[in-house]
Amino acid sequence: MRNLSLVKPASQLKEEQRHTEEILLESVGIAFFRGSVAEISGGPSSGKASLTLSIIAKLTTAGEICAVVDSAGGFDPPSAVLAGVKLENLLWVKCAGDIEKAFTAADHLVQAKGFGAIWLNLNGLPASKLQLVPKTYWYRYRTRVKDTPTLVIATADEPVTGSASQSAFVFSRERTEWSGSGRFKLLREFHIAMHSRKQFYGRPIPARIEADYRNV
Amino acid sequence: MSRSYACIVSPNAKEDKEALVSVAHQFAYSIEVLDDGILFDVSGLERLIGKRSLIARKILEELQKHNVPGSVAVAETIETATLLARQNDGVSNVVHSPDTFQKLPLSDLPIERDTLNVFTDLGLRRVEDLIEIPREELIGRYGREFEEIIDIAEQKSSAVLTPNLKESESSWSYLLDSPVEDFEQLIFLLNHGLDDLFVRIAHIGLSTEQLDLLFELSNRTKRKYQIKTSFPTLERSFWLKLINLRVSLDPPEAGIKAVNVIAHFTKPRPSQTGLYAVSRPEPQSLLLTVNKLKKLVGEENVGVPVIIDQRAAEAFTLDAEAMPAGRESIESGPAKPIIAFSYFRPPIRAEVLVREGRLVFLRTKYFSGHVIEYSGVWRANSKWWENSWKTQEWDVEVEAQGVYRLCKVGHEWFLIGEYD
């Protein structure tokens, strides 16, 4: 009978057939696991929003429904379109700076089950406020999304999820590339270093994100 | 057990159709609308009302209440009732007794003209005359098809009523003894009502995607809620949650005295899931979640982002009416991530040191630093209709901080967002 514990339940096998467990971002060489909480933290202009939009673009293009919990109202739909996000597959929840509402909204979303990704965008909120949020929220999200296809992505200036997240990256901007000279310059690239908080001895992963001046 | 059918024939049947249907509905569920009137099954009403003549009188009384002219007949067979009612067509409000059926002229029966002429020559003019002739002789002379006419004459026809009244909605209502202030107290009652309503809808093989909820309030006003889903469903618990969320978003201003629920019919949803379809929230679950979120953060703050095709400073909006579609796209997303922009709400006031036309130093209440690089000035404006706007913007990289979009309005500087 003990060996039976190694056998996966039919419900889990069914879920696995329906979607891959990993969401792989080939461009930067990192993968996120469905049914878990992922964290991307970093200082200003470190590429948190850019990378998260890449994940959401990948999922919405495949027809999955994703959600953005816009805690501070910073979400910019034209940037999302440039990143390849299909806006018709995206649910936008504006919380106007109310942290409590943002966490409750994320809670409602994880309970719905079936979302591809839920982005809890805490960028721009002061760390002092975020520290007041009970850590139990994150464990609650982790439990809720377990065995579902949903990836919860939290982005903030400082790490917030503690050990509740399965993957956690700290982003930092190494340098900024500008083109042109004198008065005629253009922002071109961010060179980003991504450190995993879960692999203490791992090397930082380098990545480049480019400016896109197309008209949406 | 014998059956009873009622027929009303009215000279203005088309104009008075609604009134006729309303009258018929008071006596029967099984109703067939005819070109010149209405036919309905009143079997079983004998126990409640009495003999057929009394049923006919009751129907006539209802007709008079609705001011509809017509003749009424109640009989054991459909043909008898119809033929009797059609007698004296045009005369207002008459009841015909089945006993008079035998006095009807043979020309009222569906007999071919040649045969009818022969009968007239033979002196057979009324139904009672035809019944006198042995059945076998008539069949032997006019064939098996004539058996149907004999059955009609003998009031033995087995024709069945074909309900053809297509309803588009069904309703349930409840009048309370005293007004109820809190809608949540009515949930159990509504649960019962929806159960009753949905059983009726399911019985006719239909479903619903719109419920109209009408409250009569204690301040003598009415309050209507129209609740729609994007898919038909008869899941009671789902509708209850949706109704509760909708009413709690915008509660009635006074106590509720009466509840009326109207369900609009629609075809049921075919459920077929694809083996390789990507997983999405169930439509019920998505709709409920969106409504919960609207209750939490306000109706205008939950929806689908939409890019507006116009020249505006922030050319996007949130469509609170729309729901995520979950549509697949053939094209794949860009291979490389792009630099995204995030707004500061509200914009952060800044002090900027400008030296020899160059941005040198930037200070806000959160940080300060030398401007390492910048691009701009980017000027944009529009005077389209009344909403004219004008911006002067720079992209600035601040030492040991981030890359921001700086905006100048008059003599004041603001950071309106960050490249992230």
Interface residues (C-beta under 8 A of the other chain):
Chain A: R18 H19 E26 S27 V28 G43 P44 S45 S46 G47 K48 A49 S50 L51 L53 S54 A57 K58 T60 T61 A62 G63 E64 I65 C66 A67 A72 G73 G74 F75 D76 P77 P78 S79 A80 V81 L82 A83 G84 V85 K86 L87 E88 N89 L90 L91 W92 V93 K94 C95 A96 G97 D98 K101 T104 A105 H108 L109 Q111 A112 K113 G114 F115 G116 N123 G124 P149 R173 T176 W178 G180 F184 K185 L186 L187 E189 F190 A207 R208 I209 E210 A211 D212 V216
Chain B: A277 V278 S279 R280 P281 E282 S285 L286 L288 T289 V290 K292 L293 L296 V297 N301 V302 G303 V304 P305 V306 I307 A315 F316 L318 A322 M323 P324 A325 G326 R327 E328 S329 E331 S332 G333 P334 A335 K336 P337 I338 I339 A340 F341 S342 Y343 F344 R345 E373 Y374 S375 D395 E397 Q401 G402 V403 Y404 G417 E418 Y419 D420
